Amino acid sequence: MALPDPIVCERYVPRRDAAELAALFRASIATLAVSRYDAAQRAAWVSSADDLASFDARLSRGVTLVARRGGAAVAFAQLAPVDHIEMLYVAPEWSRRGVGGALIAQLEQLARASKASVLSVDASALARPVFERAGFSLIAAQAVFRDGVSLPRFHLCKPLRAANLSG
Ligand SMILES: CC(C)(COP(=O)(O)OP(=O)(O)OC[C@H]1O[C@@H](n2cnc3c(N)ncnc32)[C@H](O)[C@@H]1OP(=O)(O)O)[C@@H](O)C(=O)NCCC(=O)NCCS
């Protein structure tokens, strides 16, 4: 699955990109998560970008891809470590156009190139069907607590290599 034209993918540039991606992160949750997460849950979720320095440190881990159109970020996704998708956020005006699915495919390619045998994610209720469409299977429904608020999420995995049955 390719990114829609004319979106290009770049690597995250620490410090330079932090504020732009924090704004995208907030807008994505504030708008797209409304259908599945209430106001308290969304507030707890976005609060992880309040401290820009720690958000920048978080984005600097592993590989963070930034999808851009005309220089402006429209989505980002992170592989950290090489067998785990840690973040996936799409700008509201770009949702439901295949950007999320295309970034999952790019991270999967990177995981395969790093010889990961399985790729996992703790997905939101919104992202779960996008990962299932990309071949991930549900392992467990979970809840993560942020600021004393419970947020439902779903642990999914996708095997990347056939098991070696030859013994
Ligand atoms: C989940 C997310 C990354 C999907 O990005 P996307 O570019 O819209 O994904 P795709 O276009 O590849 O796939 C679209 C699918 O995502 C889901 N989706 C996207 N926006 C949605 C919304 N507002 N409400 C419910 N489901 C939504 C649907 O399953 C949709 O499929 P459909 O259009 O056939 O119903 C995006 O909605 C987002 O950033 N959400 C807020 C933050 C979030 O939940 N991040 C995931 C953390 S693991």
PDBQT file of the ligand as one rigid body, heavy atoms in Angstrom, charges set to zero:
ROOT
HETATM    1  C1  LIG A 201      -6.290   5.171  13.487  1.00  0.00    +0.000 C 
HETATM    2  C2  LIG A 201      -5.674   6.101  12.429  1.00  0.00    +0.000 C 
HETATM    3  C3  LIG A 201      -4.165   6.104  12.540  1.00  0.00    +0.000 C 
HETATM    4  C4  LIG A 201      -6.095   5.572  11.047  1.00  0.00    +0.000 C 
HETATM    5  O1  LIG A 201      -5.480   6.407  10.052  1.00  0.00    +0.000 OA
HETATM    6  P1  LIG A 201      -6.114   6.493   8.566  1.00  0.00    +0.000 P 
HETATM    7  O2  LIG A 201      -5.117   7.158   7.709  1.00  0.00    +0.000 OA
HETATM    8  O3  LIG A 201      -7.483   7.081   8.639  1.00  0.00    +0.000 OA
HETATM    9  O4  LIG A 201      -6.213   4.946   8.206  1.00  0.00    +0.000 OA
HETATM   10  P2  LIG A 201      -6.605   4.307   6.812  1.00  0.00    +0.000 P 
HETATM   11  O5  LIG A 201      -7.133   5.347   5.879  1.00  0.00    +0.000 OA
HETATM   12  O6  LIG A 201      -5.487   3.455   6.360  1.00  0.00    +0.000 OA
HETATM   13  O7  LIG A 201      -7.797   3.369   7.299  1.00  0.00    +0.000 OA
HETATM   14  C5  LIG A 201      -9.047   3.969   7.634  1.00  0.00    +0.000 C 
HETATM   15  C6  LIG A 201      -9.709   3.192   8.749  1.00  0.00    +0.000 C 
HETATM   16  O8  LIG A 201      -9.312   3.708  10.042  1.00  0.00    +0.000 OA
HETATM   17  C7  LIG A 201     -10.452   3.693  10.917  1.00  0.00    +0.000 C 
HETATM   18  N1  LIG A 201     -10.788   5.097  11.221  1.00  0.00    +0.000 N 
HETATM   19  C8  LIG A 201     -10.181   6.198  10.701  1.00  0.00    +0.000 A 
HETATM   20  N2  LIG A 201     -10.742   7.309  11.214  1.00  0.00    +0.000 NA
HETATM   21  C9  LIG A 201     -11.695   6.903  12.073  1.00  0.00    +0.000 A 
HETATM   22  C10 LIG A 201     -12.625   7.571  12.911  1.00  0.00    +0.000 A 
HETATM   23  N3  LIG A 201     -12.684   8.922  12.978  1.00  0.00    +0.000 N 
HETATM   24  N4  LIG A 201     -13.470   6.838  13.663  1.00  0.00    +0.000 NA
HETATM   25  C11 LIG A 201     -13.441   5.506  13.597  1.00  0.00    +0.000 A 
HETATM   26  N5  LIG A 201     -12.576   4.794  12.824  1.00  0.00    +0.000 NA
HETATM   27  C12 LIG A 201     -11.720   5.483  12.075  1.00  0.00    +0.000 A 
HETATM   28  C13 LIG A 201     -11.558   3.003  10.161  1.00  0.00    +0.000 C 
HETATM   29  O9  LIG A 201     -11.450   1.613  10.393  1.00  0.00    +0.000 OA
HETATM   30  C14 LIG A 201     -11.198   3.323   8.717  1.00  0.00    +0.000 C 
HETATM   31  O10 LIG A 201     -11.736   2.419   7.795  1.00  0.00    +0.000 OA
HETATM   32  P3  LIG A 201     -13.055   2.849   6.978  1.00  0.00    +0.000 P 
HETATM   33  O11 LIG A 201     -12.781   4.211   6.427  1.00  0.00    +0.000 OA
HETATM   34  O12 LIG A 201     -13.180   1.773   5.925  1.00  0.00    +0.000 OA
HETATM   35  O13 LIG A 201     -14.139   2.834   8.004  1.00  0.00    +0.000 OA
HETATM   36  C15 LIG A 201      -6.244   7.554  12.579  1.00  0.00    +0.000 C 
HETATM   37  O14 LIG A 201      -7.654   7.472  12.635  1.00  0.00    +0.000 OA
HETATM   38  C16 LIG A 201      -5.759   8.268  13.831  1.00  0.00    +0.000 C 
HETATM   39  O15 LIG A 201      -4.722   8.913  13.826  1.00  0.00    +0.000 OA
HETATM   40  N6  LIG A 201      -6.552   8.150  14.927  1.00  0.00    +0.000 N 
HETATM   41  C17 LIG A 201      -6.327   8.894  16.170  1.00  0.00    +0.000 C 
HETATM   42  C18 LIG A 201      -5.099   8.408  16.922  1.00  0.00    +0.000 C 
HETATM   43  C19 LIG A 201      -5.035   6.896  17.047  1.00  0.00    +0.000 C 
HETATM   44  O16 LIG A 201      -5.986   6.212  17.413  1.00  0.00    +0.000 OA
HETATM   45  N7  LIG A 201      -3.826   6.388  16.770  1.00  0.00    +0.000 N 
HETATM   46  C20 LIG A 201      -3.517   4.994  16.855  1.00  0.00    +0.000 C 
HETATM   47  C21 LIG A 201      -2.658   4.712  18.056  1.00  0.00    +0.000 C 
HETATM   48  S1  LIG A 201      -2.197   2.967  18.007  1.00  0.00    +0.000 SA
ENDROOT
TORSDOF 0
